[in-house]
Amino acid sequence: MAPSGGIVLTEQSLFLSSGPIEDALNHGLRPRNVLIVEGEPSIRNVLYVLLAGLGCEGDIAHGGHQALAMIEKQSFDAVLLDLRCSEMPAGEMVSAIRELRPNLVGRVLVITGEVSDPQTMEMIKKNCWPHIPRQRVMQEVWGRLRALLGLSQSPADSTS
């Protein structure tokens, strides 16, 4: 304590945090950067908020061509890809991602509303793409992203 009753800042006081991003920064870890490729604004917003809850940073692309341009210019740790929002076929999109950034192989999480479409499901299975049905995004995205990114804590765990 300061002689006049003021506050003395110590090295430990600089490590106070209010969430996962601050914890990561305080311990020298870089927040994970995830590209959201989603055409529907409400889903895009939900994904962005969920990523923030995981301590991740989210960048948004409205379509496949924009996403590929972003992937070419900057590094991402994972991609959340809505199969319907790209102007290119999903197989071409994932192949282009693989060509631009081989480190993203296995880190493209597909979001699809067409889970009853046999062609879509065949493509997902054939390519071993991790996927989440659109109606399960809220329930499953945390667990799936944690597994893809190698994160150990769930958002509920980080507050205790």
C-alpha positions in Angstrom: 0.0 0.0 0.0 1.2 3.5 -0.8 2.2 5.6 2.2 -0.5 8.2 1.4 -3.3 5.5 1.1 -3.1 5.5 -2.8 -3.0 2.4 -5.0 0.3 0.7 -5.8 0.3 -1.2 -9.1 2.3 -4.4 -8.9 3.1 -6.9 -11.6 0.3 -9.2 -10.4 -2.3 -6.4 -10.7 -1.6 -6.3 -14.4 -2.8 -9.9 -14.8 -6.4 -9.3 -13.7 -8.7 -10.6 -16.3 -12.4 -10.6 -17.2 -12.5 -13.4 -19.7 -10.8 -16.0 -21.9 -9.2 -13.4 -24.3 -7.6 -11.5 -21.5 -6.4 -14.8 -19.9 -4.8 -15.8 -23.2 -3.1 -12.4 -23.6 -1.9 -12.4 -20.0 -0.3 -15.8 -20.4 1.2 -15.0 -23.8 -1.2 -17.1 -25.8 -2.6 -15.7 -29.1 -6.4 -15.7 -29.4 -7.5 -18.2 -32.1 -8.8 -16.6 -35.3 -11.8 -18.2 -37.0 -13.3 -17.3 -40.3 -17.1 -17.4 -40.5 -18.4 -18.0 -44.0 -22.2 -17.5 -43.5 -24.8 -15.8 -45.6 -27.5 -15.5 -43.0 -27.0 -12.4 -40.8 -28.7 -13.9 -37.7 -26.6 -17.1 -37.7 -23.4 -15.0 -38.5 -24.1 -12.9 -35.4 -24.7 -15.9 -33.2 -21.5 -17.5 -34.4 -19.5 -14.3 -33.8 -20.8 -14.1 -30.2 -20.2 -17.8 -29.6 -16.6 -17.4 -30.8 -16.1 -14.5 -28.5 -17.3 -16.7 -25.6 -14.6 -19.2 -26.5 -12.0 -16.5 -26.5 -11.6 -16.6 -30.3 -11.6 -13.7 -32.7 -14.0 -14.0 -35.7 -13.7 -12.6 -39.1 -16.7 -12.7 -41.4 -17.0 -13.5 -45.1 -20.3 -13.3 -46.9 -19.4 -15.8 -49.6 -16.9 -18.2 -51.0 -14.9 -15.8 -53.2 -14.5 -13.3 -50.3 -13.5 -16.1 -47.9 -10.8 -17.4 -50.3 -9.4 -13.9 -50.7 -9.3 -13.5 -46.9 -7.7 -17.0 -46.5 -5.1 -16.1 -49.1 -4.1 -12.9 -47.2 -4.3 -13.9 -43.6 -3.9 -17.0 -41.4 -6.9 -18.6 -39.7 -7.0 -21.4 -37.1 -10.4 -22.7 -38.4 -13.2 -22.0 -40.8 -16.9 -22.2 -40.1 -18.4 -22.8 -43.5 -22.1 -22.6 -44.5 -22.5 -24.8 -47.5 -25.3 -22.7 -48.9 -23.7 -19.3 -48.8 -20.9 -19.9 -51.2 -21.3 -19.1 -54.9 -19.1 -22.1 -55.6 -19.7 -25.8 -55.0 -18.7 -27.0 -51.5 -16.2 -29.5 -52.8 -14.4 -26.8 -54.8 -14.5 -24.4 -51.8 -12.9 -26.9 -49.5 -10.3 -27.9 -52.1 -9.4 -24.2 -52.7 -9.0 -23.7 -48.9 -6.8 -26.9 -48.7 -4.7 -25.6 -51.6 -4.2 -22.1 -50.1 -3.7 -23.2 -46.5 -2.9 -26.9 -46.0 -2.9 -26.3 -42.2 -6.7 -25.9 -42.4 -7.2 -29.5 -43.5 -9.5 -30.9 -40.8 -10.3 -27.4 -39.4 -13.2 -26.6 -41.7 -16.4 -27.0 -39.7 -19.3 -27.3 -42.1 -22.7 -25.9 -41.2 -25.6 -27.3 -43.2 -29.3 -27.1 -43.2 -29.6 -29.8 -45.8 -28.9 -32.8 -43.5 -31.8 -34.7 -45.1 -30.3 -34.2 -48.6 -28.5 -37.5 -49.5 -26.0 -35.8 -51.9 -24.9 -33.3 -49.2 -24.5 -36.0 -46.6 -22.6 -38.2 -49.0 -20.2 -35.3 -49.8 -19.7 -34.6 -46.1 -19.1 -38.3 -45.3 -16.9 -38.9 -48.3 -14.6 -36.0 -47.4 -14.7 -36.6 -43.6 -15.8 -33.0 -43.0 -16.8 -32.3 -39.4 -20.3 -30.8 -39.6 -23.1 -29.3 -37.5 -26.7 -29.2 -38.7 -27.9 -25.6 -38.8 -30.6 -26.3 -36.1 -27.9 -27.6 -33.7 -25.3 -24.8 -34.1 -26.0 -23.3 -30.6 -25.7 -26.6 -28.9 -22.7 -28.0 -30.7 -20.4 -25.3 -32.0 -18.5 -24.8 -28.7 -17.6 -28.5 -28.4 -16.7 -28.9 -32.0 -14.5 -25.8 -32.1 -12.8 -26.7 -28.9 -11.9 -30.1 -30.4 -10.7 -28.6 -33.7 -8.6 -25.9 -32.0 -7.3 -28.0 -29.1 -8.9 -25.8 -26.5 -9.3 -27.4 -23.1 -12.0 -25.3 -21.3 -15.6 -24.8 -22.1 -17.0 -21.2 -21.6 -18.7 -22.4 -18.4 -15.5 -23.8 -17.0 -13.6 -20.6 -17.7 -15.8 -18.6 -15.2 -15.2 -20.9 -12.3 
